[in-house]
Amino acid sequence: MDEPTKPLMVLVGMGPGLGLSLVRRFAKEGFHTAFMARRLDAVKSFTDRLRKEGIPAWGFGVDAADPDSLKAAFRSIHGSLGEPDVLIYNASVFREAVPSKLDPKDLNLEFRGMVGGFLVSAQAVIPEMKTKGKGTILLTGGGSALSPFASGASLCIGKAGQRSLCFSLSQELAPSGIHVATVTVCGMIAPGTAFDPDRIADQFWQLHVQKPGAFETERIYRG
């Protein structure tokens, strides 16, 4: 891999909607990107697509519910691309099941992917950010953390857990100059709507450029 000389954004949870928009938004501002997706075919497809657009990006196949998989990817990033300036955690899982029908094993697995993966990813970038006295850790939150709905019980629990962890990290790390925040999206992300992924990606950028003393911990996006 070519070592980037520009600032580096790491995206955990790449997808064809908000994930691509986040990479493009930060690339517009001069960032290189390392991204993680679960399927290797998706990693290749996104890498090829971005490179054709002239956007430098490096993809990694990762299971966000597997701490060892995440840690290995971050070791590769640290060794070949450098230390991230920005981490965005965009991984999420939706399983349609009301609480009375939800298998606890599925709940635990999805919680590991949404909350455990967020924790592991944050811990992978915090030490160097503390050394530099700056850095940004952003989360794609969901309105289900604020208004749970029965048919998506595991998603609601995961999003509530992510939000809680985000606020805890923010309280801990703000004195070190590290900005931790969530964009809590209260709607279905879809191109051409009030919840267009490009519009939401811009909210992440706006949070990133906030100065110490003016950090927001949550931006609730209602379109």
TORGUKE-812169 format. One line per field, with one value per atom (N, C-alpha, C): atom name; residue number from 1; residue in three letters; y negated, z negated, x. Coordinates in steps of 0.05 Angstrom, whole numbers, plus 5000, padded with zeros to 4 digits. Layout:
atom c(CA;...)
nr c(NUM;...)
rest c(ALA;...)
v c(Y;...)
w c(Z;...)
u c(X;...)
***
This chain:
atom c(N;CA;C;N;CA;C;N;CA;C;N;CA;C;N;CA;C;N;CA;C;N;CA;C;N;CA;C;N;CA;C;N;CA;C;N;CA;C;N;CA;C;N;CA;C;N;CA;C;N;CA;C;N;CA;C;N;CA;C;N;CA;C;N;CA;C;N;CA;C;N;CA;C;N;CA;C;N;CA;C;N;CA;C;N;CA;C;N;CA;C;N;CA;C;N;CA;C;N;CA;C;N;CA;C;N;CA;C;N;CA;C;N;CA;C;N;CA;C;N;CA;C;N;CA;C;N;CA;C;N;CA;C;N;CA;C;N;CA;C;N;CA;C;N;CA;C;N;CA;C;N;CA;C;N;CA;C;N;CA;C;N;CA;C;N;CA;C;N;CA;C;N;CA;C;N;CA;C;N;CA;C;N;CA;C;N;CA;C;N;CA;C;N;CA;C;N;CA;C;N;CA;C;N;CA;C;N;CA;C;N;CA;C;N;CA;C;N;CA;C;N;CA;C;N;CA;C;N;CA;C;N;CA;C;N;CA;C;N;CA;C;N;CA;C;N;CA;C;N;CA;C;N;CA;C;N;CA;C;N;CA;C;N;CA;C;N;CA;C;N;CA;C;N;CA;C;N;CA;C;N;CA;C;N;CA;C;N;CA;C;N;CA;C;N;CA;C;N;CA;C;N;CA;C;N;CA;C;N;CA;C;N;CA;C;N;CA;C;N;CA;C;N;CA;C;N;CA;C;N;CA;C;N;CA;C;N;CA;C;N;CA;C;N;CA;C;N;CA;C;N;CA;C;N;CA;C;N;CA;C;N;CA;C;N;CA;C;N;CA;C;N;CA;C;N;CA;C;N;CA;C;N;CA;C;N;CA;C;N;CA;C;N;CA;C;N;CA;C;N;CA;C;N;CA;C;N;CA;C;N;CA;C;N;CA;C;N;CA;C;N;CA;C;N;CA;C;N;CA;C;N;CA;C;N;CA;C;N;CA;C;N;CA;C;N;CA;C;N;CA;C;N;CA;C;N;CA;C;N;CA;C;N;CA;C;N;CA;C;N;CA;C;N;CA;C;N;CA;C;N;CA;C;N;CA;C;N;CA;C;N;CA;C;N;CA;C;N;CA;C;N;CA;C;N;CA;C;N;CA;C;N;CA;C;N;CA;C;N;CA;C;N;CA;C;N;CA;C;N;CA;C;N;CA;C;N;CA;C;N;CA;C;N;CA;C;N;CA;C;N;CA;C;N;CA;C;N;CA;C;N;CA;C;N;CA;C;N;CA;C;N;CA;C;N;CA;C;N;CA;C;N;CA;C;N;CA;C;N;CA;C;N;CA;C;N;CA;C;N;CA;C;N;CA;C;N;CA;C;N;CA;C;N;CA;C;N;CA;C;N;CA;C;N;CA;C;N;CA;C;N;CA;C;N;CA;C;N;CA;C;N;CA;C;N;CA;C;N;CA;C;N;CA;C;N;CA;C;N;CA;C;N;CA;C;N;CA;C;N;CA;C;N;CA;C;N;CA;C;N;CA;C;N;CA;C;N;CA;C;N;CA;C;N;CA;C;N;CA;C;N;CA;C;N;CA;C;N;CA;C;N;CA;C;N;CA;C;N;CA;C;N;CA;C;N;CA;C;N;CA;C;N;CA;C;N;CA;C;N;CA;C;N;CA;C;N;CA;C;N;CA;C;N;CA;C;N;CA;C;N;CA;C;N;CA;C;N;CA;C;N;CA;C;N;CA;C;N;CA;C)
nr c(1;1;1;2;2;2;3;3;3;4;4;4;5;5;5;6;6;6;7;7;7;8;8;8;9;9;9;10;10;10;11;11;11;12;12;12;13;13;13;14;14;14;15;15;15;16;16;16;17;17;17;18;18;18;19;19;19;20;20;20;21;21;21;22;22;22;23;23;23;24;24;24;25;25;25;26;26;26;27;27;27;28;28;28;29;29;29;30;30;30;31;31;31;32;32;32;33;33;33;34;34;34;35;35;35;36;36;36;37;37;37;38;38;38;39;39;39;40;40;40;41;41;41;42;42;42;43;43;43;44;44;44;45;45;45;46;46;46;47;47;47;48;48;48;49;49;49;50;50;50;51;51;51;52;52;52;53;53;53;54;54;54;55;55;55;56;56;56;57;57;57;58;58;58;59;59;59;60;60;60;61;61;61;62;62;62;63;63;63;64;64;64;65;65;65;66;66;66;67;67;67;68;68;68;69;69;69;70;70;70;71;71;71;72;72;72;73;73;73;74;74;74;75;75;75;76;76;76;77;77;77;78;78;78;79;79;79;80;80;80;81;81;81;82;82;82;83;83;83;84;84;84;85;85;85;86;86;86;87;87;87;88;88;88;89;89;89;90;90;90;91;91;91;92;92;92;93;93;93;94;94;94;95;95;95;96;96;96;97;97;97;98;98;98;99;99;99;100;100;100;101;101;101;102;102;102;103;103;103;104;104;104;105;105;105;106;106;106;107;107;107;108;108;108;109;109;109;110;110;110;111;111;111;112;112;112;113;113;113;114;114;114;115;115;115;116;116;116;117;117;117;118;118;118;119;119;119;120;120;120;121;121;121;122;122;122;123;123;123;124;124;124;125;125;125;126;126;126;127;127;127;128;128;128;129;129;129;130;130;130;131;131;131;132;132;132;133;133;133;134;134;134;135;135;135;136;136;136;137;137;137;138;138;138;139;139;139;140;140;140;141;141;141;142;142;142;143;143;143;144;144;144;145;145;145;146;146;146;147;147;147;148;148;148;149;149;149;150;150;150;151;151;151;152;152;152;153;153;153;154;154;154;155;155;155;156;156;156;157;157;157;158;158;158;159;159;159;160;160;160;161;161;161;162;162;162;163;163;163;164;164;164;165;165;165;166;166;166;167;167;167;168;168;168;169;169;169;170;170;170;171;171;171;172;172;172;173;173;173;174;174;174;175;175;175;176;176;176;177;177;177;178;178;178;179;179;179;180;180;180;181;181;181;182;182;182;183;183;183;184;184;184;185;185;185;186;186;186;187;187;187;188;188;188;189;189;189;190;190;190;191;191;191;192;192;192;193;193;193;194;194;194;195;195;195;196;196;196;197;197;197;198;198;198;199;199;199;200;200;200;201;201;201;202;202;202;203;203;203;204;204;204;205;205;205;206;206;206;207;207;207;208;208;208;209;209;209;210;210;210;211;211;211;212;212;212;213;213;213;214;214;214;215;215;215;216;216;216;217;217;217;218;218;218;219;219;219;220;220;220;221;221;221;222;222;222;223;223;223)
rest c(MET;MET;MET;ASP;ASP;ASP;GLU;GLU;GLU;PRO;PRO;PRO;THR;THR;THR;LYS;LYS;LYS;PRO;PRO;PRO;LEU;LEU;LEU;MET;MET;MET;VAL;VAL;VAL;LEU;LEU;LEU;VAL;VAL;VAL;GLY;GLY;GLY;MET;MET;MET;GLY;GLY;GLY;PRO;PRO;PRO;GLY;GLY;GLY;LEU;LEU;LEU;GLY;GLY;GLY;LEU;LEU;LEU;SER;SER;SER;LEU;LEU;LEU;VAL;VAL;VAL;ARG;ARG;ARG;ARG;ARG;ARG;PHE;PHE;PHE;ALA;ALA;ALA;LYS;LYS;LYS;GLU;GLU;GLU;GLY;GLY;GLY;PHE;PHE;PHE;HIS;HIS;HIS;THR;THR;THR;ALA;ALA;ALA;PHE;PHE;PHE;MET;MET;MET;ALA;ALA;ALA;ARG;ARG;ARG;ARG;ARG;ARG;LEU;LEU;LEU;ASP;ASP;ASP;ALA;ALA;ALA;VAL;VAL;VAL;LYS;LYS;LYS;SER;SER;SER;PHE;PHE;PHE;THR;THR;THR;ASP;ASP;ASP;ARG;ARG;ARG;LEU;LEU;LEU;ARG;ARG;ARG;LYS;LYS;LYS;GLU;GLU;GLU;GLY;GLY;GLY;ILE;ILE;ILE;PRO;PRO;PRO;ALA;ALA;ALA;TRP;TRP;TRP;GLY;GLY;GLY;PHE;PHE;PHE;GLY;GLY;GLY;VAL;VAL;VAL;ASP;ASP;ASP;ALA;ALA;ALA;ALA;ALA;ALA;ASP;ASP;ASP;PRO;PRO;PRO;ASP;ASP;ASP;SER;SER;SER;LEU;LEU;LEU;LYS;LYS;LYS;ALA;ALA;ALA;ALA;ALA;ALA;PHE;PHE;PHE;ARG;ARG;ARG;SER;SER;SER;ILE;ILE;ILE;HIS;HIS;HIS;GLY;GLY;GLY;SER;SER;SER;LEU;LEU;LEU;GLY;GLY;GLY;GLU;GLU;GLU;PRO;PRO;PRO;ASP;ASP;ASP;VAL;VAL;VAL;LEU;LEU;LEU;ILE;ILE;ILE;TYR;TYR;TYR;ASN;ASN;ASN;ALA;ALA;ALA;SER;SER;SER;VAL;VAL;VAL;PHE;PHE;PHE;ARG;ARG;ARG;GLU;GLU;GLU;ALA;ALA;ALA;VAL;VAL;VAL;PRO;PRO;PRO;SER;SER;SER;LYS;LYS;LYS;LEU;LEU;LEU;ASP;ASP;ASP;PRO;PRO;PRO;LYS;LYS;LYS;ASP;ASP;ASP;LEU;LEU;LEU;ASN;ASN;ASN;LEU;LEU;LEU;GLU;GLU;GLU;PHE;PHE;PHE;ARG;ARG;ARG;GLY;GLY;GLY;MET;MET;MET;VAL;VAL;VAL;GLY;GLY;GLY;GLY;GLY;GLY;PHE;PHE;PHE;LEU;LEU;LEU;VAL;VAL;VAL;SER;SER;SER;ALA;ALA;ALA;GLN;GLN;GLN;ALA;ALA;ALA;VAL;VAL;VAL;ILE;ILE;ILE;PRO;PRO;PRO;GLU;GLU;GLU;MET;MET;MET;LYS;LYS;LYS;THR;THR;THR;LYS;LYS;LYS;GLY;GLY;GLY;LYS;LYS;LYS;GLY;GLY;GLY;THR;THR;THR;ILE;ILE;ILE;LEU;LEU;LEU;LEU;LEU;LEU;THR;THR;THR;GLY;GLY;GLY;GLY;GLY;GLY;GLY;GLY;GLY;SER;SER;SER;ALA;ALA;ALA;LEU;LEU;LEU;SER;SER;SER;PRO;PRO;PRO;PHE;PHE;PHE;ALA;ALA;ALA;SER;SER;SER;GLY;GLY;GLY;ALA;ALA;ALA;SER;SER;SER;LEU;LEU;LEU;CYS;CYS;CYS;ILE;ILE;ILE;GLY;GLY;GLY;LYS;LYS;LYS;ALA;ALA;ALA;GLY;GLY;GLY;GLN;GLN;GLN;ARG;ARG;ARG;SER;SER;SER;LEU;LEU;LEU;CYS;CYS;CYS;PHE;PHE;PHE;SER;SER;SER;LEU;LEU;LEU;SER;SER;SER;GLN;GLN;GLN;GLU;GLU;GLU;LEU;LEU;LEU;ALA;ALA;ALA;PRO;PRO;PRO;SER;SER;SER;GLY;GLY;GLY;ILE;ILE;ILE;HIS;HIS;HIS;VAL;VAL;VAL;ALA;ALA;ALA;THR;THR;THR;VAL;VAL;VAL;THR;THR;THR;VAL;VAL;VAL;CYS;CYS;CYS;GLY;GLY;GLY;MET;MET;MET;ILE;ILE;ILE;ALA;ALA;ALA;PRO;PRO;PRO;GLY;GLY;GLY;THR;THR;THR;ALA;ALA;ALA;PHE;PHE;PHE;ASP;ASP;ASP;PRO;PRO;PRO;ASP;ASP;ASP;ARG;ARG;ARG;ILE;ILE;ILE;ALA;ALA;ALA;ASP;ASP;ASP;GLN;GLN;GLN;PHE;PHE;PHE;TRP;TRP;TRP;GLN;GLN;GLN;LEU;LEU;LEU;HIS;HIS;HIS;VAL;VAL;VAL;GLN;GLN;GLN;LYS;LYS;LYS;PRO;PRO;PRO;GLY;GLY;GLY;ALA;ALA;ALA;PHE;PHE;PHE;GLU;GLU;GLU;THR;THR;THR;GLU;GLU;GLU;ARG;ARG;ARG;ILE;ILE;ILE;TYR;TYR;TYR;ARG;ARG;ARG;GLY;GLY;GLY)
v c(5024;5000;4975;4955;4929;4914;4905;4891;4863;4856;4830;4808;4785;4761;4742;4747;4730;4741;4726;4737;4761;4778;4804;4807;4815;4821;4851;4864;4893;4895;4910;4915;4944;4951;4978;4981;4999;5003;4989;4997;4985;4996;4978;4987;4968;4975;4960;4933;4928;4904;4884;4883;4863;4868;4894;4900;4886;4890;4877;4846;4836;4807;4796;4811;4802;4801;4822;4823;4799;4795;4773;4746;4743;4716;4710;4730;4725;4724;4739;4737;4709;4697;4670;4650;4657;4639;4648;4667;4675;4700;4715;4739;4763;4781;4808;4824;4848;4864;4893;4905;4934;4942;4961;4969;4999;5006;5035;5043;5066;5078;5108;5121;5149;5167;5162;5180;5171;5189;5182;5172;5184;5174;5146;5138;5110;5092;5101;5085;5079;5099;5095;5076;5081;5064;5035;5029;5002;4989;5005;4995;4987;5005;4999;4975;4973;4950;4924;4923;4898;4891;4911;4905;4893;4903;4892;4863;4856;4828;4811;4823;4809;4806;4822;4820;4842;4836;4856;4869;4895;4910;4938;4948;4975;4990;5014;5029;5054;5061;5084;5100;5126;5144;5149;5141;5142;5150;5166;5172;5154;5134;5115;5128;5152;5166;5183;5184;5200;5181;5178;5159;5165;5190;5197;5188;5190;5181;5151;5136;5107;5099;5112;5105;5110;5132;5139;5117;5108;5088;5062;5054;5029;5032;5055;5059;5055;5065;5062;5033;5019;4990;4975;4980;4965;4971;4996;5003;4993;4991;4984;4956;4946;4920;4898;4905;4885;4885;4864;4862;4846;4855;4841;4814;4795;4769;4768;4784;4786;4815;4824;4850;4845;4859;4858;4887;4891;4918;4918;4933;4933;4961;4979;5007;5009;5024;5027;5053;5064;5089;5086;5094;5095;5123;5132;5158;5153;5161;5157;5178;5170;5188;5172;5178;5165;5178;5164;5174;5202;5209;5236;5258;5251;5271;5269;5251;5245;5266;5280;5299;5284;5290;5276;5279;5301;5304;5284;5279;5259;5231;5226;5200;5195;5215;5212;5208;5222;5219;5191;5182;5155;5133;5137;5118;5116;5139;5139;5124;5127;5113;5083;5075;5046;5032;5044;5030;5040;5066;5077;5068;5068;5060;5030;5014;4986;4981;4996;4994;5002;5025;5035;5015;5004;4985;4960;4950;4926;4930;4953;4959;4961;4968;4971;4944;4923;4897;4877;4882;4863;4858;4878;4872;4851;4854;4835;4808;4808;4782;4767;4782;4770;4758;4773;4763;4737;4736;4712;4690;4697;4677;4668;4685;4679;4704;4703;4725;4724;4739;4739;4768;4775;4801;4796;4805;4799;4825;4824;4847;4841;4860;4859;4870;4852;4860;4863;4872;4875;4865;4856;4847;4868;4893;4915;4915;4902;4899;4881;4863;4843;4853;4866;4876;4905;4924;4952;4961;4981;4994;5024;5037;5065;5084;5079;5098;5097;5077;5075;5074;5091;5090;5090;5108;5111;5086;5075;5050;5028;5025;5004;5006;5031;5035;5028;5037;5031;5001;4987;4958;4943;4952;4939;4944;4968;4974;4957;4955;4938;4909;4899;4871;4867;4885;4883;4884;4902;4904;4879;4868;4843;4820;4818;4796;4801;4826;4832;4826;4834;4828;4798;4783;4755;4741;4750;4739;4745;4769;4777;4762;4759;4752;4722;4708;4679;4664;4669;4655;4660;4682;4689;4677;4662;4650;4668;4690;4709;4705;4701;4695;4722;4730;4754;4744;4753;4743;4763;4761;4778;4760;4769;4758;4777;4770;4787;4782;4802;4799;4809;4791;4799;4802;4821;4826;4846;4854;4873;4859;4867;4854;4863;4843;4850;4826;4831;4809;4793;4767;4751;4743;4750;4744;4724;4717;4701;4715;4742;4758;4769;4752;4759;4763;4784;4790;4768;4753;4731;4709;4704;4684;4692;4718;4728;4728;4736;4736;4709;4688;4661;4655;4667;4663;4674;4696;4707;4688;4676;4658;4634;4623;4600;4606;4630;4637;4639;4650;4654;4627;4607;4581;4564;4573;4557;4555;4532;4527;4536;4543;4549;4526;4533;4513;4509;4518;4516;4543;4564;4591;4597;4607;4619;4649;4661;4690;4704;4690;4702;4682;4690;4674;4691;4684;4700;4690;4708;4701;4711;4692;4699;4691;4684;4678;4649)
w c(5000;5000;5000;5014;5013;4987;4973;4948;4954;4944;4950;4935;4948;4936;4926;4932;4924;4899;4886;4862;4869;4849;4853;4837;4851;4839;4841;4819;4819;4815;4833;4832;4827;4805;4799;4805;4825;4833;4860;4881;4907;4920;4935;4949;4973;4990;5014;5010;4986;4980;4965;4939;4923;4923;4923;4924;4946;4971;4994;4992;4982;4980;4960;4938;4918;4930;4945;4957;4977;4993;5013;4999;4977;4963;4951;4939;4927;4948;4970;4992;5004;5005;5016;5000;4975;4957;4955;4972;4973;4957;4948;4932;4950;4942;4950;4932;4941;4925;4925;4901;4898;4889;4902;4895;4890;4875;4868;4875;4888;4895;4889;4885;4877;4900;4924;4947;4964;4971;4987;5015;5026;5053;5051;5029;5026;5022;5008;5005;5032;5049;5076;5093;5092;5107;5099;5073;5064;5071;5067;5073;5103;5120;5149;5156;5144;5150;5142;5118;5108;5124;5130;5146;5173;5185;5211;5209;5185;5180;5172;5170;5163;5133;5117;5088;5077;5064;5052;5028;5029;5007;5006;4982;4977;4961;4971;4959;4944;4923;4906;4900;4902;4895;4865;4852;4823;4813;4793;4779;4753;4753;4730;4704;4705;4680;4670;4684;4677;4669;4643;4635;4647;4650;4662;4691;4706;4734;4736;4718;4718;4710;4689;4680;4702;4716;4738;4760;4767;4787;4779;4754;4744;4743;4736;4737;4765;4785;4813;4821;4812;4819;4806;4780;4766;4780;4788;4800;4828;4844;4872;4880;4865;4872;4852;4827;4806;4786;4770;4748;4758;4752;4761;4747;4762;4751;4744;4759;4755;4756;4737;4738;4740;4759;4760;4758;4738;4734;4746;4767;4783;4784;4768;4769;4754;4766;4754;4764;4749;4756;4750;4769;4764;4768;4747;4748;4739;4756;4750;4730;4706;4685;4661;4652;4627;4603;4580;4558;4549;4550;4541;4559;4584;4603;4609;4595;4601;4587;4602;4591;4576;4551;4537;4550;4564;4578;4600;4615;4636;4624;4602;4589;4581;4569;4560;4583;4605;4629;4640;4643;4655;4636;4610;4591;4593;4597;4600;4625;4646;4671;4669;4655;4654;4632;4608;4585;4579;4579;4575;4596;4621;4643;4642;4633;4630;4608;4586;4565;4574;4587;4597;4617;4634;4654;4641;4622;4608;4593;4579;4564;4582;4608;4626;4635;4633;4642;4619;4596;4574;4565;4562;4552;4568;4595;4611;4612;4611;4610;4584;4562;4537;4539;4552;4555;4571;4592;4609;4596;4577;4565;4582;4601;4619;4634;4645;4659;4658;4676;4678;4680;4663;4664;4667;4689;4695;4699;4692;4692;4709;4726;4738;4719;4706;4687;4701;4686;4698;4680;4692;4676;4659;4665;4649;4621;4617;4590;4573;4586;4572;4571;4592;4594;4603;4585;4592;4605;4623;4634;4632;4627;4619;4640;4665;4686;4691;4681;4684;4657;4639;4611;4609;4624;4621;4632;4654;4665;4645;4633;4614;4590;4580;4557;4565;4589;4599;4602;4614;4618;4592;4573;4546;4533;4536;4524;4537;4564;4578;4568;4566;4557;4529;4511;4484;4483;4499;4500;4512;4532;4544;4524;4508;4488;4466;4459;4439;4449;4474;4486;4489;4496;4499;4473;4452;4425;4417;4423;4416;4433;4459;4477;4485;4481;4488;4475;4449;4437;4451;4466;4481;4509;4516;4542;4563;4555;4573;4574;4598;4601;4607;4590;4594;4597;4618;4623;4639;4638;4654;4671;4696;4713;4710;4695;4690;4712;4731;4754;4749;4749;4742;4767;4783;4808;4825;4847;4866;4886;4887;4906;4934;4952;4980;4997;5020;5038;5048;5051;5061;5042;5016;4996;4976;4955;4934;4919;4922;4909;4930;4949;4969;4956;4963;4949;4952;4974;4977;4956;4951;4932;4903;4898;4872;4868;4889;4888;4881;4891;4885;4855;4841;4812;4798;4808;4796;4800;4824;4829;4811;4808;4790;4762;4752;4725;4724;4744;4744;4741;4754;4755;4731;4712;4688;4671;4658;4642;4613;4598;4570;4555;4537;4524;4537;4562;4576;4586;4575;4584;4578;4598;4593;4589;4571;4568;4585;4590;4607;4625;4650;4669;4678;4671;4678;4705;4725;4752;4759;4764;4771;4799;4815;4843;4848)
u c(5017;5000;5017;5008;5021;5014;5033;5027;5017;4993;4982;4997;4999;5011;4990;4965;4943;4931;4913;4899;4883;4879;4867;4841;4820;4794;4790;4783;4776;4746;4734;4705;4700;4686;4679;4649;4643;4616;4610;4624;4621;4596;4582;4558;4553;4534;4529;4514;4505;4490;4507;4504;4518;4548;4556;4585;4600;4590;4602;4601;4579;4577;4597;4602;4622;4650;4657;4683;4686;4666;4667;4669;4654;4654;4681;4693;4720;4741;4738;4758;4757;4734;4731;4748;4753;4769;4798;4806;4834;4841;4822;4827;4831;4849;4849;4831;4822;4804;4812;4811;4811;4783;4771;4744;4742;4723;4719;4690;4689;4663;4665;4642;4643;4651;4640;4645;4668;4686;4709;4701;4680;4671;4662;4649;4641;4665;4685;4710;4722;4724;4735;4718;4692;4674;4675;4675;4676;4703;4725;4752;4754;4745;4746;4729;4706;4688;4700;4711;4723;4748;4765;4789;4782;4760;4752;4743;4734;4726;4750;4774;4797;4800;4787;4788;4805;4828;4845;4831;4828;4815;4826;4829;4839;4818;4810;4789;4799;4785;4791;4766;4768;4746;4746;4724;4723;4695;4694;4669;4669;4652;4652;4644;4632;4624;4647;4670;4693;4716;4721;4742;4769;4776;4802;4804;4782;4781;4785;4772;4775;4803;4814;4841;4862;4858;4877;4876;4852;4850;4863;4859;4871;4901;4911;4941;4951;4937;4945;4945;4924;4922;4944;4949;4971;4998;5002;5028;5032;5011;5015;5005;4986;4974;4978;4985;4989;4967;4967;4947;4923;4899;4875;4872;4863;4855;4826;4810;4781;4773;4756;4744;4714;4701;4672;4661;4644;4633;4605;4601;4577;4564;4574;4564;4537;4519;4492;4480;4462;4449;4419;4402;4374;4363;4349;4336;4307;4288;4260;4251;4247;4237;4228;4204;4194;4208;4208;4224;4216;4190;4182;4191;4200;4209;4239;4252;4281;4298;4315;4333;4356;4360;4382;4409;4414;4440;4442;4420;4420;4424;4411;4414;4443;4455;4483;4502;4497;4514;4512;4487;4483;4493;4490;4501;4531;4544;4573;4582;4566;4573;4569;4547;4541;4556;4556;4568;4597;4600;4627;4646;4637;4654;4661;4642;4647;4669;4667;4686;4714;4716;4742;4755;4738;4748;4758;4743;4751;4777;4779;4803;4828;4824;4846;4858;4842;4852;4857;4847;4849;4878;4895;4922;4937;4937;4952;4938;4911;4897;4904;4906;4914;4942;4960;4987;4988;4972;4971;4955;4937;4920;4897;4890;4868;4859;4835;4824;4793;4781;4752;4742;4722;4709;4679;4668;4640;4624;4599;4581;4557;4549;4522;4502;4488;4467;4440;4421;4394;4372;4351;4328;4316;4321;4310;4322;4345;4356;4339;4325;4308;4279;4270;4242;4242;4245;4246;4220;4223;4199;4201;4179;4179;4191;4185;4194;4224;4237;4266;4280;4272;4281;4312;4325;4354;4368;4358;4369;4367;4343;4339;4357;4361;4379;4408;4416;4443;4448;4428;4432;4432;4415;4416;4443;4454;4480;4502;4501;4521;4519;4495;4492;4503;4497;4507;4538;4549;4579;4590;4578;4587;4588;4567;4566;4588;4592;4612;4640;4646;4671;4676;4655;4657;4665;4652;4658;4687;4696;4723;4744;4739;4761;4761;4739;4740;4762;4769;4792;4819;4820;4845;4845;4824;4822;4810;4799;4787;4756;4746;4717;4703;4685;4668;4639;4626;4599;4583;4557;4539;4521;4517;4496;4472;4452;4429;4409;4407;4390;4362;4343;4315;4299;4306;4291;4306;4294;4305;4323;4348;4367;4361;4357;4350;4358;4371;4378;4354;4358;4337;4315;4319;4299;4312;4296;4307;4330;4330;4350;4370;4376;4396;4423;4438;4463;4484;4483;4503;4497;4471;4464;4472;4469;4476;4506;4520;4550;4561;4547;4557;4554;4535;4533;4557;4568;4592;4616;4618;4640;4637;4613;4609;4617;4612;4620;4651;4663;4692;4707;4697;4712;4706;4689;4684;4710;4713;4737;4732;4754;4751;4738;4720;4704;4677;4675;4649;4640;4651;4644;4614;4600;4573;4577;4562;4563;4542;4521;4499;4487;4484;4468;4445;4421;4397;4388;4388;4382;4354;4335;4308;4300;4320;4315;4308)
***
